[in-house]
Amino acid sequence: MSRWLRYVHAGRRQGEVAAPTWLSTGRLAFCFWLKRFGLGALLWALVLLAACGGGSSPSSSSQQPLAAEQQVLVFPNVGTKDISTLDPAQGPDANSALAVSMLYSGLVRTTADLSVVPDQATWQVSPDQRVYTFHLKPGLTFSDGTPVTAQTYVFTLTRQLLPEVKSPVASFFEGFIEGAEDVAAGKSRTLSGVRALDSRTLQITLTRPTPFFLEVLTNPLFDPLNPALIQKYGQASWTSQAAGSAIGTGPFMVKSWQHTVKMVLVPNPHYYGPKPRLREVDMLFVSDPATAFKAYEARQYSFIWNIPPDELGRARQMSGFVQRALLQTDLLFFYTRKPPFDKTAVRQAFAYAIDKKTLAHAIFKDAVLPATTIIPPGMPGYQANYAGLPYDRARARSLLQSVYPDSRAMPPVVFTYPSAQVSQSEAAALQQMWQSALGLQVRLQGMDLTTYNDELSKHLVQMGFIQWTADFPDPYDWLTLNLTSGSPNNNGEWSNPQFDRLVAQAEKESGEARLRTYNEAERVAIEDVGWLPLDHQALAAVIPPWLHGVTLNGLGLYFGDWSAVYLLQH
């Protein structure tokens, strides 16, 4: 899924002083990154640097903004038929997260270069690195003027863990907080590690030092929720009242929501930060990226993103074309509780049968990097020289025959995927590779993202697709969160005791020792095919010169300070 984007964010964080960037948008820093992460990343980066040069954009410095009444951003939400959820506790998918990030805000936020800076609060950390004390800004309110206090945060962080909320992510993101396990298990309704010292002072105590805890706080799961709204409409229904209600503290609020068509957002009059210059944002839902691109060509949108590979040639000629490598990996998973994928050899056979280089060249026009690892380049713990399970037709056929000497005895296989993230040509190419190497006819089943995510939650997908984007720059977010036995994100219900032991050991270590243990765990996950990495993605967009303040970073679309987003005369 990413699954999560918060403008789409992650980053390093550090107290009240700006943290050094670990991934820069600048070319000089990019070169440093290339040296660090090897030849594969170098070739990948050269492609993207060349791509970023496409399409000349005239300077906007002499252009004047449109009149206030004309400041309406037509925002295509490409790849979905609707917002799946506005409840941060439910782990919204990437498309839903775009709306969530406009409606909510929290203690910290990220900058374009993925550093973390204060938002609603500044903080201090105790010498033992376990106690974080946050000092809230004065005058924080929801969009109806209801005050936000430290007690609001206590309510929110406790609520996310309650069994009746059924959050698939809260236990992992809040699991470091004292008392979180008892609340999630229904043993307590008091989160002991979160206290309001007074109305503007929040204290969070962790069970152990967690070097990436401030990174975790960028997840909207930690953004304050309006207790009155939840108490009035109930834990499951309050977001259905989003239109006209004060659900968050972000720069926008929902004016109207026409399901499967569009969501209209308007500025939050009580927003504590710089006020948006836009009068309105019309977020239009469009499932098919190719359809969305054609609509942009017909001038129906203010910008376009998530451009499919087949349209990149035309897009590169457009003014404002940009392409950026993402901290994202496309992967396959297999449901391991039933034949045939309960056998490691069968999963390995499907992995060895995929020619990832051909897939990247023929289908993606070299706009992706073939992936041998789960963790992408640019992330701590990336293993640049690890070969993974390379393309090997003979080994693939041998492994399959070791379990099914007669392939006709093998249960039918269905590859189910979200059509907005996997094109028909990519699915067909994978189907052909499995047919050629294994002699199997895999049935293809594409569906819209919302339906697909529902199928995933019910464990109805036999072989499926996952597009994971970093929540924060740490291997925990990729490996522990997704592949630990029993994790709600473990869609294939894969379980490997050695992997579980290694990730648990890593969390007791620090520095390079911790990363080495995570490296070992990742190799176990790849070789036992808990996940099958396909490629590391890039995002292409056309952001025309008359749209100010929108850009891309390592996690996708980035809007940052919404007061800087506005339309120019053209």
PyMOL commands that set and color helices and strands:
alter all, ss='L'
color gray80, all
select helices_A, chain A and resi 27-52+68-70+88-90+94-103+150-161+163-165+170-173+180-184+213-216+220-222+227-233+238-241+289-297+309-315+344-352+356-363+393-403+407-409+424-438+449-457+475-483+497-506+511-527+562-564
alter helices_A, ss='H'
color red, helices_A
select strands_A, chain A and resi 12-13+72-78+108-110+115-118+121-125+131-136+194-198+201-205+252-258+262-267+280-286+304-305+321-334+369-370+414-418+443-447+463-469+532-542+547-548+551-553+556-558+566-567
alter strands_A, ss='S'
color yellow, strands_A
deselect
rebuild
show_as cartoon
